Amino acid sequence: MVTRTKITPSSTLAVELAEVKAYIRMHDGTAEDDEVEDCIKSATDYCEGKANRSFLTSTWQVVAPSFFADEIRLSVDTLSVTSVIYTDTNGTDQTAEASTYLADTDSFVGTVRPLFNASWPDTRPSTPNAVRITYTAGYGATVASLPTQATRAIKFMSAYYFLHRLPIITGTIVAKLPETVDALLAQIAAPEII
């Protein structure tokens, strides 16, 4: 089974704290700043998941039981490949030299593949995490690098999370999340990578 996991999120909030506080008309005090920041982080995770993209630069890892294809797809907006580590047939972890593979970070979906006329090394059979490819992905390191659709969706979801913190249902009206967020994220969404 191949998995893609964010192992180090960006240390920068995708939307400024003051911007979200102004958006929800919270002008006095800092007593709930931590709660608003948590809402921004949760909203960012939600929006990234819906858009199938990493917004701010973060570190990701693809983990697989083997080099399952000549070309391994990473993520949309891949910025760089940090390392390719594999468990060799003797059970020893090895780091592939960067000179032995080609990391394509210029295409829409980043990939890594062995050089021309080369192949991936053999890995230890029955090792679930025999291949670990670490890379960075995102639009960039600053909020300014994000498209407007992303920041608006995150701001909207942050406000929604903050204003609807309690799991209380009153009345019998069923409501779903406003479709504004889906409409904004659909404009920048990437296809699922298999």
Residue pairs with C-beta under 8 A, 6 or more apart in sequence:
1 64
1 65
1 128
2 62
2 63
2 64
2 68
3 62
3 63
3 64
4 60
4 61
4 62
4 74
4 75
4 193
5 60
5 61
5 63
6 54
6 58
6 59
6 60
7 59
7 60
7 61
7 134
8 58
8 59
9 41
9 56
9 58
10 55
10 56
10 57
10 58
10 138
10 141
12 56
12 141
12 142
12 143
13 37
13 40
13 41
13 44
13 143
14 40
14 44
14 55
14 56
14 143
14 146
14 150
14 151
14 154
15 40
15 43
15 44
15 143
15 151
15 154
15 155
15 158
16 143
17 33
17 36
17 37
17 40
19 155
20 36
20 39
20 40
20 155
20 158
20 159
20 162
21 27
21 33
21 36
23 155
23 158
23 159
24 36
24 158
24 159
24 162
24 163
26 32
26 36
32 162
35 162
35 165
36 158
36 162
39 157
39 158
39 159
39 161
39 162
40 154
40 158
42 157
42 158
42 161
43 153
43 154
43 155
43 156
43 157
43 158
43 160
43 161
44 55
44 56
44 154
46 157
47 55
47 150
47 153
47 154
47 157
47 181
47 185
48 54
48 55
50 153
50 181
50 182
50 185
50 189
51 150
51 153
51 185
51 188
51 189
51 190
52 76
52 189
52 190
52 191
52 192
52 193
53 75
53 76
53 77
53 139
53 188
53 189
53 190
54 60
54 75
54 76
54 77
54 137
54 138
54 139
55 138
55 139
55 146
55 150
55 154
56 138
56 139
56 140
56 141
56 142
56 143
56 145
56 146
57 79
57 136
57 137
57 138
57 139
57 140
57 141
58 136
58 137
58 138
59 82
59 134
59 135
59 136
60 74
60 75
60 134
60 135
60 136
60 137
61 132
61 133
61 134
61 135
62 72
62 74
62 131
62 132
62 133
62 135
63 129
63 131
63 132
63 133
64 72
64 129
64 130
64 131
65 123
65 126
65 127
65 128
65 129
65 130
65 131
66 123
66 130
66 131
67 86
67 120
67 121
67 123
67 131
68 131
70 113
70 114
70 119
70 120
71 111
71 112
71 113
72 111
72 112
72 113
72 133
73 109
73 110
73 111
73 193
73 194
74 81
74 109
74 110
74 111
74 112
74 133
74 135
74 137
74 193
75 109
75 110
75 135
75 137
75 193
76 108
76 109
76 110
76 137
76 190
76 193
77 110
77 137
77 138
77 139
77 190
78 105
78 109
78 110
78 111
78 135
78 136
78 137
79 105
79 110
79 135
79 136
79 137
79 138
80 103
80 105
80 135
80 136
81 98
81 101
81 103
81 105
81 110
81 112
81 133
81 134
81 135
82 134
82 135
82 136
83 95
83 96
83 132
83 133
83 134
84 95
84 96
84 101
84 112
84 131
84 132
84 133
85 93
85 94
85 95
85 96
85 131
85 132
85 133
85 134
86 93
86 94
86 96
86 120
86 121
86 123
86 130
86 131
86 132
87 93
87 94
87 123
87 124
87 127
87 129
87 130
87 131
88 94
88 121
88 122
88 123
88 124
89 122
89 123
89 124
89 125
90 124
91 124
91 127
94 121
96 121
99 115
100 114
100 115
100 118
101 112
101 113
101 114
101 115
102 112
102 113
102 114
102 115
103 110
103 111
103 112
103 135
104 110
104 111
104 112
104 113
108 190
109 190
109 193
110 135
110 137
112 133
112 135
114 120
123 130
123 131
124 130
138 145
139 145
139 146
139 147
139 150
140 146
143 151
147 188
149 184
149 185
149 187
149 188
150 184
150 185
150 188
152 184
153 180
153 181
153 184
153 185
156 178
156 180
156 181
156 184
157 181
160 177
160 178
